[in-house]
Amino acid sequence: MNWKTVFEVCYQEFPGITEQQLEMVLNSWNKPLSKEEIMDISKRQCNPFPKSDPMYPLYKPFDPAKWTIPTNRLPASYLDLLRYCNGGEFATGERHFQFFSGDELRAMLLAYEFPQYMPGAVPFAMDGCGHHYVWDMRSDQNQAEYPILVAHSGNLGYEDALPIAGTLIELCKGTISVENLLYE
């Protein structure tokens, strides 16, 4: 794939990932959570309600030790994109992309707590307005691709996510902004 011809605008482009770096990503992005990661995620949790709120005693923190991360393979098209540009910001029409680097893939999955709110979803980019582009890995891979959904970072869940594309190329060639698709 000639990625230079896919996007209309390149705002920021990084050098492509090396094969050695890619191998490290492939061997680590979906490992079970480490004890350190579980402790870090657990420490970040706090009751969002003030003590005077009737919801305060009902708050229960979740247990990240129960999370599972998909063991599926990453789409070949994404690996190809990483070889071209390991992260970066692009646009096609009114659709914007802020792709995660290979090293950011797991970090963003855990930082936004996807295994808790959208088990089986893996974020790989954002649109610059708080929306994640995510692969829906709950079912088997279809010809090396997964359905792609859009979900807002402040409202993660399958019930509010919108299917946007069947492949990464289809997503990248789309020209309508996520906000127009979701809110108009």
N, C-alpha and C positions, 0 to 999 in steps of 0.2 A: 504494500500500500504506500502510495506517495502522499504522506500526511500534509506536505506543503500545499497540495492542491485541494485538501478537504476543507480547510478553514478560510474564510474571507479575510480575517484580521488576526494578526499575531501581536498581542500586547506584551507578552513576556515569554521567552523560550529559553529553556535550559538545555545543556548538552544531554544527549541520550545516555541511558544507563548502560554500563558495561555488562558483558555476559557474566562476569564474576559477581558484580553487584546484584544482577538479576537472579542469579542462582541463590544468593543469600536471601533475597526477598521471598523467592518461591519456597524456600525451606523454613521460613519463619513467620510469614504473615498470618497463618491460620493455626499456629500451635495453640494448645490449651493455655489458659492464663497461668502465669507464674504466681507464686506466693506473693511476690513483691507487687505485681499488678493488682491482685485481689486486695491486698492491704491498701494500696493507693486509692483504688476505686471506692473501697469501703470508707476510708477516711474522708473522702470528698462529700459523702452523703450527710445531709443535715435536715432536720425538720424545717420545712418551709413555712410553717404556720407559727405565729406568735403564741406564747403560752396561754394567752387569754382567749384564743380562738377555739371553738368547740372541736375543730378538726385536729388540733394539736395532739391529743392522746390517741387518735386513730392512725397517725403516721407510723408506718413500718418501713424501715430501710430494706432494700432488696439485697440479695446475697449474690454477688458476682461469681462466687465459687460454683454456682449452679449453671452459669452461662456455658453455652456451646458456641463454637465458632465454626462456620461451614468448612468442611474439608475438601470442597470442590476445587477444581483447577481454575485458575484465573483465565478469562477469555484470551484467546490467541491475539485478537485485535488489540487488546489492552497492552499485552506484552510487546506487540509491534509498536504501539504508540510510545511506550516507555523507551524502547530502543531509539526512537526518533527524538523524543523530548521527555526527559524524566521530570515531569511536572511542567506547568506553564499555564498561560492564560490566553484564550483564543475566543473568537466569535464568528458566527455564521449568521448573517442577518441580525435579528434581535436576540438570538440565543447565545448566551455567554457560558464559557467553561473555564473553571479554575481546577485543572487536573492535579490530583495528589501525586507526589513522587512515590516511587516504590517504597521508600522508607516511611512515608506518611500514611500509607494505606492502613496498616494495623493501628497506628496511633490515633487516627481519626475514628476508626471503628470503635475503639475503646473510649476515647474522649467523649464521644456523643452517645455512648452506652447503647449502641445498636443491638447487641445481643439481648438486652433487657426489653427494649421497646419494639424492635423489628427483628426477631430471631430469624436468621437465614438471609438477612439483607447485608450487603457489603457496599459501603459508600466508596466512590472512587473520584468524585469531583463535586464541585459546588458551582452555583450559577452567579455568585457575587451578591445575591439578595437573600441569603440564608437558606436556600434550597439545596438539598443533596441529590445528586444523581447516584442511584444505587442499583446494584444487580440484585435481582430476586433469585437467590440460590436455593429456595425451598424445594424446587423440583430439579429433575435431571437436566443437564446441559443439552441444548439443542444445537447441533452443528457448531460446537465450540463457543456458543454465545448464551447469554441469559437474558430474560426480559429485563428491561430497564425501567425503573420507577423514579418518580420525583417525590421527595418528602421534605417538609419544612423542618429545620433543626429544632424549632420550638414546639413541634407537634408531630413527633415521630410515631408512626403506626401505620399498619397496612390499610386500615379503614379510611385514612385520609390521604394516602399516597395515590398518585396518578400514574398509570402506565403511560410511558412516553415513547418508547422505541423497543424494537425487538433485537436490535444489534447496536453496537457502538458506532458503526459507520452511519446507520440510519439516524441515530441521535445527533451525531456531529453535523450531518447535512441538513438537519431541521433548522428552520429559520425563525420560528415563532418563539418568543420568550416564554419562559416557564410561567411567569406571572400572568401573561395573557392567557395561557392554557388553563391555569388554575382558577383565576379570579374573574374572567370575563365570559 
